[in-house]
Amino acid sequence: MRTDLSALPEPPTRPGNGHLQDWALHPLALIEEGANRARVGGLFRLRLGLPAVVGFSPAWNRALLTDLHTFRSAGSFSKVVPYLAGGVILTDAPAHAPRRGMVNPGFGKRHMETLRERVRAALPPIPVGEWDALAWADTAALKMLNAAYFSGEFDPQLLHAFLAPLRHPFPIPALPRPLLFARVDAELRRLAHQRLTAGGGDDLLALLAALPGGLEETRVSLAAGHDTTTHALAWAAWHLAHSPEWHAPAHHPAVLKEVLRLYPPGWMGSRRLSRDLRWTTADGQSVRLPRGTLALYSPYLSGRDAALWPESGEFRPQRWQAAPPAWAYLPFGGGERICLGMHLAHLMILEALATLPALEPMRGNATPRPGVTLGPAGPLVVRERLKHRPA
Ligand code: HEM
């Protein structure tokens, strides 16, 4: 009996390039087909020029996210995107825990209350008439991040120029941009110097600037936080426009959870195996995964698995009255490496949603478009719902 990678199901391959072409052009369709073929076992193979497997069962997610010695970040996809290749994101165990411990306090729930007012005040006004919720979310995320990190003092044009390439399809986010990064680092040094010499302040940079490697953590986490927040906010606004019965702020946490289940901006997470691993799939097959294998987990597939979620493809915020299945809901990852900016993202998105009037959808393209993060193709044009118009 085969017990190596070749025993695993896989989506159809193309002669000469395996799955590379579909991975580049239609990755969601590719992984959905893989998941269909591995519905029972929860693990399938991809041929991406190196051995790769995608798992979506709770057991796989749990192993990948908690065994930091076997599943390493060095050599993962983050390495190829200069924006994300640094700081805590690329630090592996055993150095990861103390590094996270150092940066965590600024991003903890308590510090979020210090930032709340300035984040709220930074929100752009709601445009009059018809407006694109994706473009608005983009501006809102940029301004809220500037407020939270820098009390709004970072040159807004430079911040926009820095973050804009991340949104484009590959290879644009992966290209080196030494001049742009140097300008951003100079701006960070200028603002950090003010905070370190003039006695502080309490924005995120004030806390990070004092730490070894703090400016790199600032730059990398800004990049990790921008498109993710923009896309989650845009989708939430679009769904609220379609389902105005969820308009009241009391419903927004459930709306956001449901949006992140269906459209997790971090749609695919990656690690590399530091040793050979014997894995027993959910249907009892024992497979040897060789050291160096690219090990992927997918919040997108796990969040839509029909075996775990009733009416898995439907937008049903009411499902959040009950706890989700364990290790199946991972929009922020999990374990020790859980998203550093999770509380900040909640703060920004919920503050932004609370300012929205009741909306109605006009026209748009909400097709999920995967890049570094998963976003709607856009635009998502909405307008204020007229009072007499029924929901
Ligand atoms: C809705 C918004 C966001 C989503 C969906 C999201 C998603 C994620 C996911 C899935 C991971 C885990 C990656 C992995 O383990 O493979 C992660 C990690 C991370 N996120 Fe977020 N993120 C969001 C917002 C933010 C924000 C606002 C920041 C700003 C601080 C941020 C900074 C980070 C960092 C630094 C890590 C790496 C943590 C580590 O490895 O220790 N994220 N995020």
Boltz pocket constraint, residues with backbone or C-beta under 6 A from the ligand:
constraints:
  - pocket:
      binder: B
      contacts: [[A, 88], [A, 89], [A, 90], [A, 91], [A, 100], [A, 107], [A, 220], [A, 221], [A, 222], [A, 224], [A, 225], [A, 226], [A, 228], [A, 229], [A, 232], [A, 264], [A, 265], [A, 266], [A, 268], [A, 269], [A, 270], [A, 330], [A, 331], [A, 332], [A, 333], [A, 334], [A, 336], [A, 337], [A, 338], [A, 339], [A, 340], [A, 341], [A, 342], [A, 344], [A, 345]]
      max_distance: 6.0
